[in-house]
Amino acid sequence: MHDGREVANYVLDYCHSKGRRISNLPLQKIVYFCHVWSLIKLGKPLIKHKFEAWEYGPVLQYLYHEFKVFEAAPITARAMRINSKTGKKEEAVARFDEETRKFLEEPVEFYSRMDAGSLVELSHAKGGPWDKVWNHAGKVNPGMQIDDAEIVRYYSSLKHS
């Protein structure tokens, strides 16, 4: 499993190479859908951290804070993390094997062509993982975390509909 910052930087680099400018909101959704595809197609999580249900859809909190300074403007920086050996900040480099890199191209290409509103609409699907957590009918859900098992249950059911 990978750090969401690595996946985000891959998405940003990919979009940059295609001349697509991307802001924080679409970035969050694209990273989320890459994780969804990995759970469904590869049978394993892509990202080691849990997504949270926020007003505009699934979010990796630390990724949001990394890029919130850009607001709705295109992101021109890359996500950073602390190097555990040196204690210094460094770019979160995507160290994907060839299979993962090749896998990521399809969802990133597909979702990076969509506008922010469409991505939000997709992530807010009625009865979907975000919807179940966000509209949780008063049940306690600390951190509003979206469970990977719920993601698999929901998106797997779509293949058979």
N, C-alpha and C positions, 0 to 999 in steps of 0.2 A: 504494500500500500504506500501511497505517496502523500506528501505534504500538499495541501491545496494551493500553496504559493507556487509550487513547481508547475502544477497543472495550469494555473492562471498565467504564468509566464509563458508557457507553451502556447496557450490560446492567444495571448497578446502578440507573441512573435509570429505566429501563423497569420493572424489577421493583418499585422503590419506587412508581411510578405505579399499579401493579396491586395494591399491598398485599402483595407477596411479599418475605419477608426471605431474604437469601442470604448464605451464608458463603463462605470462600475456596475450599474444595474444589469446590462446585458452580460457582462463578464460573469457575474454571479450565476446567472441562469445557464450560461453555456458550460461553466464548470460543473454545475449540478447535473445537467443532462449528460455530460461525459461520464459522470459517476453512475447515473442511472443506466446508461448503455453498458458500462462495464459490469454492473450487477446482473443485467439481463443476458447480455451476449457472451461475456467471459465467465460469468458465475462467481465473480469476486469483486470486492470493493476496489475502487480506484484510489479513493482518498481515505486516509486513516482517521480523519476527524468527522464529527457529526454535523450535518446541516441543521440549522435552526429555522423555524417558521417565523418569518417577519412579515410585515404588512404587504410588501411587494413580492413575496415568494421566498423560496429557500435561500439561505445565506450562510456562508462560513464567516462567522463574526470577525475573526482575525483578518480575513481577506477584505471585508468591508472597511475595517479601520485602516488598513494599509492604503486604500485608494480613495477614501472619502474626501480627501482634499480636492480631488478632481470634480466632485459633485457630478453634474451631468455632462461634463466635458470629456473629450477623448483622453484616455490614459496615455501618458507619455513616459512613464517610469516603469520599473519592474519591481515586483514584490521582493522584499528583503527578509532575511532571517539572521539570527545570531549564530555564528559558528561556535559550536560547543568547545572546540579546542583553543580558539584564539580569543573568544569573547567579543569579537568584532562583528559588525553587521556586514553581510555580503548578499549578493543577489542569490535568490533561491533558484539554482540551476536545475532544470529538468533532466534527470538522469534516467531516462526511460530506455528499456531494452527495445530492440527493433520492432517486436510484436506490438508493444504498447504504443509506440510512436505511430506505427502504421494504423493501428486501431483508432487512435484519436483523430486522425485526419477526417474521417467520415462525419462524426458528430460535430466537430468544430466547423467544418465546411458547411454543413447543413444549417446549424443554428446561428452561425455568424452572419448569415444572409438575412436573418429575420430582424425586424425592428423590436425595440424594447417592449412595447405594448403587447406584441404577439407573444414574446417570450414569457411575459408575466401571465398572460392569459393561459398559455400552455401549462405553466407551473401551478396555476390556481384551479386546475380541473376539479370539478365537483366530485367528491368522493376520493380524490387523490391523496397522496401522502401529506402535502402541505395543507390541504383543506381539512383533513382529519385532525391535524395537530392545531391549526389555527382556530378552527371552530370545534373545540374540544368539549363542548357542552359542560363546562364547569369542572371537569376533572383536573386534578393537579398534574401539571406537566412542567416541572422545573426546566428552564432553559429552552422550552418549546422545541426540543430536539425531534428530528424526523428520523425514525428508525429504518435502517436498511432493509429489514424484513418486510416492513410495510411498503417500501418502494418496490421490492421484488413482487410482493403480492399484487399490488395494483397494476404495475406495468406488464407483468406476466399475463394478467387477466385480459389486457387489451389485445394481446396477440391472438386470443381465442374468440374475440368478439366479432 
